[in-house]
Amino acid sequence: MEHMTEMSRMMFSRVKDPMNISEAVSLLEEGARFRSFADKLNAFSYGRNLRTVLTEGLLENHPESKFDAVDKKVRNWLNGRTQSVSKQDAFELAFILKLSLEDADRFIAMVTEEGIHWRDVMELTYGFALSKGMTFKEAQSLYGRMPKPGDEAAGTDTSTSLVKNDVLSISDEAELAFYIEKSVSQLGKFHNTAYNLFMDYMSMLEDAGIADGLSEEKAMSVRDVLDSYLYRQTVPAGAKGKKEALTDAQKFIKADWPDETTLSRMKSRQMDVTRKVLILLFLATNGGDAEEDYDYDDDEELTRDDIFLDAYSRLNLMLSSSGFMKLDPRNRFDWMTMYAMCAQDVFDVDERFSSFLSELYTPGN
């Protein structure tokens, strides 16, 4: 909370307003200004003309591109028509804006919901290049000369922060190449901490039926977990190839909502665990302790604020330890999550979250 802007503090405080579900959904839809991609760019403009700086930078990096096409892309970023970019594009923008390594990490996290992943060879190379004041083309060339790992090394427990410290102590390209070569078995694209947490949370939920005496034969399937804990039947899946008439808020919340395929691929480590999935699993298990029992017989009974701030702090700690952006009250999904956590009882969080989604996706809403 200490680094929030005035607008973020206002949105954070709205979480605790005595709103009913309908009022909260209305705020998510149109009652507040959530942070756009243009807002994220402007936060790092430092008084410069972004349209000029970005257009010139992109043309320099991609001389084969036409001015009109690049100018249109930049205008779409700045007028709100484009709301997201890939992580590769976020890195390129950080180089074009000549951000310091610290600012670049903050910008990339704000845009992609995760900061620089120092165990990924491309990202650690780009991080090294940013620390040395290189251009994006120089960083790309440097990465092209670095050793490349093979398939994802499952089970490695190398700390991302240790890799970052090692890389930032390196002085030149030869030393960087040597470091990557000797460390290649410990590097990889996937987030280890996020994966380990994901597996812990999934195991808790899959075994919940047995623990509760609901099933003596087998654990819950991935589909059962989706139905029982991750609101699969509330958030509309949509037919492939069919354009849906959804509001901006509905599109944002629905984006990357997990299904059986994505959860199964995360379990088998064919794809990285996403921030949204980790947040949903945290809520479903109360951060790894689905059966946590608060003692209301103590002299000091936990208040609504106590319960919220405890969950808020633990969730932020989990996200930051996994390499993800902390909760942002000007992010629609995060705001909805915080609203759900602001309950009278920890066991009411699921009901508030479910009711919010049901109201959001009510036909005609």
Contacts in CASP RR format, 6 or more apart in sequence:
PFRMAT RR
TARGET T0000
AUTHOR 0000-0000-0000
METHOD contacts of the structure
MODEL  1
MEHMTEMSRMMFSRVKDPMNISEAVSLLEEGARFRSFADKLNAFSYGRNL
RTVLTEGLLENHPESKFDAVDKKVRNWLNGRTQSVSKQDAFELAFILKLS
LEDADRFIAMVTEEGIHWRDVMELTYGFALSKGMTFKEAQSLYGRMPKPG
DEAAGTDTSTSLVKNDVLSISDEAELAFYIEKSVSQLGKFHNTAYNLFMD
YMSMLEDAGIADGLSEEKAMSVRDVLDSYLYRQTVPAGAKGKKEALTDAQ
KFIKADWPDETTLSRMKSRQMDVTRKVLILLFLATNGGDAEEDYDYDDDE
ELTRDDIFLDAYSRLNLMLSSSGFMKLDPRNRFDWMTMYAMCAQDVFDVD
ERFSSFLSELYTPGN
1 9 0 8 1.000
1 12 0 8 1.000
4 12 0 8 1.000
4 329 0 8 1.000
7 33 0 8 1.000
7 330 0 8 1.000
8 328 0 8 1.000
8 329 0 8 1.000
8 330 0 8 1.000
9 329 0 8 1.000
11 32 0 8 1.000
11 34 0 8 1.000
11 329 0 8 1.000
11 330 0 8 1.000
11 335 0 8 1.000
12 329 0 8 1.000
12 338 0 8 1.000
14 27 0 8 1.000
14 32 0 8 1.000
14 329 0 8 1.000
14 335 0 8 1.000
15 308 0 8 1.000
15 329 0 8 1.000
15 335 0 8 1.000
15 338 0 8 1.000
15 339 0 8 1.000
15 342 0 8 1.000
16 304 0 8 1.000
16 305 0 8 1.000
16 308 0 8 1.000
16 342 0 8 1.000
19 27 0 8 1.000
19 339 0 8 1.000
21 352 0 8 1.000
21 355 0 8 1.000
21 356 0 8 1.000
21 359 0 8 1.000
22 359 0 8 1.000
24 336 0 8 1.000
24 339 0 8 1.000
24 356 0 8 1.000
25 356 0 8 1.000
25 359 0 8 1.000
25 360 0 8 1.000
25 365 0 8 1.000
28 249 0 8 1.000
28 332 0 8 1.000
28 335 0 8 1.000
28 336 0 8 1.000
28 360 0 8 1.000
29 247 0 8 1.000
29 248 0 8 1.000
29 249 0 8 1.000
29 360 0 8 1.000
29 365 0 8 1.000
32 335 0 8 1.000
33 330 0 8 1.000
34 330 0 8 1.000
34 331 0 8 1.000
34 332 0 8 1.000
34 335 0 8 1.000
35 110 0 8 1.000
35 328 0 8 1.000
35 330 0 8 1.000
35 331 0 8 1.000
36 80 0 8 1.000
36 83 0 8 1.000
37 77 0 8 1.000
37 80 0 8 1.000
37 82 0 8 1.000
37 83 0 8 1.000
37 84 0 8 1.000
37 85 0 8 1.000
37 111 0 8 1.000
38 77 0 8 1.000
38 78 0 8 1.000
38 79 0 8 1.000
38 80 0 8 1.000
39 330 0 8 1.000
40 107 0 8 1.000
40 110 0 8 1.000
40 111 0 8 1.000
41 50 0 8 1.000
41 54 0 8 1.000
41 77 0 8 1.000
41 78 0 8 1.000
41 93 0 8 1.000
42 50 0 8 1.000
43 107 0 8 1.000
43 110 0 8 1.000
44 97 0 8 1.000
44 99 0 8 1.000
44 103 0 8 1.000
44 107 0 8 1.000
45 53 0 8 1.000
45 97 0 8 1.000
50 74 0 8 1.000
50 78 0 8 1.000
51 71 0 8 1.000
51 74 0 8 1.000
51 75 0 8 1.000
51 78 0 8 1.000
53 96 0 8 1.000
53 97 0 8 1.000
54 74 0 8 1.000
54 77 0 8 1.000
54 93 0 8 1.000
54 96 0 8 1.000
54 97 0 8 1.000
55 67 0 8 1.000
55 70 0 8 1.000
55 71 0 8 1.000
55 74 0 8 1.000
57 96 0 8 1.000
58 65 0 8 1.000
58 70 0 8 1.000
58 73 0 8 1.000
58 74 0 8 1.000
58 92 0 8 1.000
58 96 0 8 1.000
59 65 0 8 1.000
59 67 0 8 1.000
59 70 0 8 1.000
60 137 0 8 1.000
61 92 0 8 1.000
61 96 0 8 1.000
61 136 0 8 1.000
61 137 0 8 1.000
62 70 0 8 1.000
73 82 0 8 1.000
75 81 0 8 1.000
76 82 0 8 1.000
77 85 0 8 1.000
83 252 0 8 1.000
84 111 0 8 1.000
85 93 0 8 1.000
85 111 0 8 1.000
85 112 0 8 1.000
86 112 0 8 1.000
87 108 0 8 1.000
87 112 0 8 1.000
87 114 0 8 1.000
87 123 0 8 1.000
90 107 0 8 1.000
90 108 0 8 1.000
90 111 0 8 1.000
90 112 0 8 1.000
91 104 0 8 1.000
91 108 0 8 1.000
91 123 0 8 1.000
91 126 0 8 1.000
91 136 0 8 1.000
91 139 0 8 1.000
92 136 0 8 1.000
93 107 0 8 1.000
93 111 0 8 1.000
94 103 0 8 1.000
94 104 0 8 1.000
94 107 0 8 1.000
94 108 0 8 1.000
94 130 0 8 1.000
95 104 0 8 1.000
95 126 0 8 1.000
95 129 0 8 1.000
95 130 0 8 1.000
95 134 0 8 1.000
95 135 0 8 1.000
95 136 0 8 1.000
95 139 0 8 1.000
96 136 0 8 1.000
97 107 0 8 1.000
98 133 0 8 1.000
99 107 0 8 1.000
99 130 0 8 1.000
100 130 0 8 1.000
101 127 0 8 1.000
101 130 0 8 1.000
101 131 0 8 1.000
101 168 0 8 1.000
104 116 0 8 1.000
104 127 0 8 1.000
104 130 0 8 1.000
105 115 0 8 1.000
105 116 0 8 1.000
108 114 0 8 1.000
108 115 0 8 1.000
108 116 0 8 1.000
109 115 0 8 1.000
109 324 0 8 1.000
109 325 0 8 1.000
110 325 0 8 1.000
110 328 0 8 1.000
113 275 0 8 1.000
113 324 0 8 1.000
113 325 0 8 1.000
114 191 0 8 1.000
114 275 0 8 1.000
114 323 0 8 1.000
114 324 0 8 1.000
114 325 0 8 1.000
115 323 0 8 1.000
115 324 0 8 1.000
115 325 0 8 1.000
116 123 0 8 1.000
116 124 0 8 1.000
116 126 0 8 1.000
116 127 0 8 1.000
116 164 0 8 1.000
117 123 0 8 1.000
117 124 0 8 1.000
117 160 0 8 1.000
117 189 0 8 1.000
117 191 0 8 1.000
117 323 0 8 1.000
118 124 0 8 1.000
118 127 0 8 1.000
118 160 0 8 1.000
118 161 0 8 1.000
118 163 0 8 1.000
118 164 0 8 1.000
118 167 0 8 1.000
119 158 0 8 1.000
119 160 0 8 1.000
119 163 0 8 1.000
119 186 0 8 1.000
119 187 0 8 1.000
119 188 0 8 1.000
119 189 0 8 1.000
119 191 0 8 1.000
119 192 0 8 1.000
120 187 0 8 1.000
120 188 0 8 1.000
120 189 0 8 1.000
121 143 0 8 1.000
121 146 0 8 1.000
121 147 0 8 1.000
121 148 0 8 1.000
121 149 0 8 1.000
121 180 0 8 1.000
121 184 0 8 1.000
121 187 0 8 1.000
121 188 0 8 1.000
122 143 0 8 1.000
124 163 0 8 1.000
124 164 0 8 1.000
124 167 0 8 1.000
124 180 0 8 1.000
124 187 0 8 1.000
125 139 0 8 1.000
125 142 0 8 1.000
125 143 0 8 1.000
125 146 0 8 1.000
125 176 0 8 1.000
125 180 0 8 1.000
126 139 0 8 1.000
126 143 0 8 1.000
127 139 0 8 1.000
127 167 0 8 1.000
128 142 0 8 1.000
128 167 0 8 1.000
128 168 0 8 1.000
128 170 0 8 1.000
128 176 0 8 1.000
129 138 0 8 1.000
129 139 0 8 1.000
129 142 0 8 1.000
130 139 0 8 1.000
131 168 0 8 1.000
134 142 0 8 1.000
142 173 0 8 1.000
142 176 0 8 1.000
145 173 0 8 1.000
145 177 0 8 1.000
146 176 0 8 1.000
146 177 0 8 1.000
146 180 0 8 1.000
147 177 0 8 1.000
147 180 0 8 1.000
147 181 0 8 1.000
147 184 0 8 1.000
149 184 0 8 1.000
149 185 0 8 1.000
149 187 0 8 1.000
149 188 0 8 1.000
150 184 0 8 1.000
152 188 0 8 1.000
152 189 0 8 1.000
152 190 0 8 1.000
152 269 0 8 1.000
153 185 0 8 1.000
153 186 0 8 1.000
153 187 0 8 1.000
153 188 0 8 1.000
154 269 0 8 1.000
155 192 0 8 1.000
156 185 0 8 1.000
156 186 0 8 1.000
156 188 0 8 1.000
156 192 0 8 1.000
157 192 0 8 1.000
158 183 0 8 1.000
158 186 0 8 1.000
158 187 0 8 1.000
158 192 0 8 1.000
160 191 0 8 1.000
160 192 0 8 1.000
160 193 0 8 1.000
160 323 0 8 1.000
163 183 0 8 1.000
163 186 0 8 1.000
163 187 0 8 1.000
166 179 0 8 1.000
166 183 0 8 1.000
167 176 0 8 1.000
167 179 0 8 1.000
170 176 0 8 1.000
170 179 0 8 1.000
180 187 0 8 1.000
189 272 0 8 1.000
190 269 0 8 1.000
190 272 0 8 1.000
190 273 0 8 1.000
191 272 0 8 1.000
191 273 0 8 1.000
191 322 0 8 1.000
191 323 0 8 1.000
193 321 0 8 1.000
193 322 0 8 1.000
193 323 0 8 1.000
194 272 0 8 1.000
194 273 0 8 1.000
194 278 0 8 1.000
194 322 0 8 1.000
194 323 0 8 1.000
194 324 0 8 1.000
195 266 0 8 1.000
195 269 0 8 1.000
195 272 0 8 1.000
195 273 0 8 1.000
197 273 0 8 1.000
197 278 0 8 1.000
197 281 0 8 1.000
197 318 0 8 1.000
197 322 0 8 1.000
198 266 0 8 1.000
198 267 0 8 1.000
198 273 0 8 1.000
198 277 0 8 1.000
198 278 0 8 1.000
198 281 0 8 1.000
199 267 0 8 1.000
200 288 0 8 1.000
201 278 0 8 1.000
201 281 0 8 1.000
201 282 0 8 1.000
201 284 0 8 1.000
201 285 0 8 1.000
201 287 0 8 1.000
201 288 0 8 1.000
202 225 0 8 1.000
202 263 0 8 1.000
202 267 0 8 1.000
202 281 0 8 1.000
204 285 0 8 1.000
204 288 0 8 1.000
204 290 0 8 1.000
205 220 0 8 1.000
205 225 0 8 1.000
205 228 0 8 1.000
205 229 0 8 1.000
205 281 0 8 1.000
205 284 0 8 1.000
205 285 0 8 1.000
205 290 0 8 1.000
206 219 0 8 1.000
206 220 0 8 1.000
206 221 0 8 1.000
206 222 0 8 1.000
206 224 0 8 1.000
206 225 0 8 1.000
207 219 0 8 1.000
207 220 0 8 1.000
208 214 0 8 1.000
208 220 0 8 1.000
208 228 0 8 1.000
208 290 0 8 1.000
209 215 0 8 1.000
209 219 0 8 1.000
209 220 0 8 1.000
210 216 0 8 1.000
210 218 0 8 1.000
210 219 0 8 1.000
220 228 0 8 1.000
222 260 0 8 1.000
222 263 0 8 1.000
222 264 0 8 1.000
222 267 0 8 1.000
223 232 0 8 1.000
223 260 0 8 1.000
225 263 0 8 1.000
226 232 0 8 1.000
226 258 0 8 1.000
226 259 0 8 1.000
226 260 0 8 1.000
226 263 0 8 1.000
227 233 0 8 1.000
229 280 0 8 1.000
229 281 0 8 1.000
229 284 0 8 1.000
229 350 0 8 1.000
230 258 0 8 1.000
230 280 0 8 1.000
230 281 0 8 1.000
230 284 0 8 1.000
231 280 0 8 1.000
231 353 0 8 1.000
231 354 0 8 1.000
231 357 0 8 1.000
232 258 0 8 1.000
232 259 0 8 1.000
234 354 0 8 1.000
234 357 0 8 1.000
234 358 0 8 1.000
234 361 0 8 1.000
235 253 0 8 1.000
235 254 0 8 1.000
235 257 0 8 1.000
235 357 0 8 1.000
235 361 0 8 1.000
236 244 0 8 1.000
236 254 0 8 1.000
236 361 0 8 1.000
237 259 0 8 1.000
238 244 0 8 1.000
246 254 0 8 1.000
247 365 0 8 1.000
249 332 0 8 1.000
249 360 0 8 1.000
250 360 0 8 1.000
250 361 0 8 1.000
252 332 0 8 1.000
252 333 0 8 1.000
253 332 0 8 1.000
253 333 0 8 1.000
253 336 0 8 1.000
253 357 0 8 1.000
253 360 0 8 1.000
256 262 0 8 1.000
256 274 0 8 1.000
256 276 0 8 1.000
257 276 0 8 1.000
258 274 0 8 1.000
258 276 0 8 1.000
258 277 0 8 1.000
258 280 0 8 1.000
262 271 0 8 1.000
262 274 0 8 1.000
262 277 0 8 1.000
263 277 0 8 1.000
265 271 0 8 1.000
266 272 0 8 1.000
266 273 0 8 1.000
266 274 0 8 1.000
266 277 0 8 1.000
273 322 0 8 1.000
275 319 0 8 1.000
275 322 0 8 1.000
275 324 0 8 1.000
275 325 0 8 1.000
276 333 0 8 1.000
278 318 0 8 1.000
278 319 0 8 1.000
278 322 0 8 1.000
278 324 0 8 1.000
279 315 0 8 1.000
279 319 0 8 1.000
279 333 0 8 1.000
279 337 0 8 1.000
282 288 0 8 1.000
282 314 0 8 1.000
282 315 0 8 1.000
282 318 0 8 1.000
283 337 0 8 1.000
283 340 0 8 1.000
283 341 0 8 1.000
283 349 0 8 1.000
283 350 0 8 1.000
283 353 0 8 1.000
284 290 0 8 1.000
284 350 0 8 1.000
286 292 0 8 1.000
286 311 0 8 1.000
286 346 0 8 1.000
286 349 0 8 1.000
287 314 0 8 1.000
287 315 0 8 1.000
287 318 0 8 1.000
292 346 0 8 1.000
294 302 0 8 1.000
294 307 0 8 1.000
294 346 0 8 1.000
296 302 0 8 1.000
304 342 0 8 1.000
304 343 0 8 1.000
304 344 0 8 1.000
307 341 0 8 1.000
307 343 0 8 1.000
307 344 0 8 1.000
307 345 0 8 1.000
307 346 0 8 1.000
308 338 0 8 1.000
308 341 0 8 1.000
308 342 0 8 1.000
308 343 0 8 1.000
311 341 0 8 1.000
311 346 0 8 1.000
311 349 0 8 1.000
312 327 0 8 1.000
312 338 0 8 1.000
312 341 0 8 1.000
315 327 0 8 1.000
315 337 0 8 1.000
315 341 0 8 1.000
316 326 0 8 1.000
316 327 0 8 1.000
319 325 0 8 1.000
319 326 0 8 1.000
319 327 0 8 1.000
320 326 0 8 1.000
327 334 0 8 1.000
327 337 0 8 1.000
327 338 0 8 1.000
328 334 0 8 1.000
329 335 0 8 1.000
329 338 0 8 1.000
336 353 0 8 1.000
336 356 0 8 1.000
337 353 0 8 1.000
339 352 0 8 1.000
339 356 0 8 1.000
340 349 0 8 1.000
340 352 0 8 1.000
340 353 0 8 1.000
340 356 0 8 1.000
341 349 0 8 1.000
343 349 0 8 1.000
343 351 0 8 1.000
343 352 0 8 1.000
359 365 0 8 1.000
END
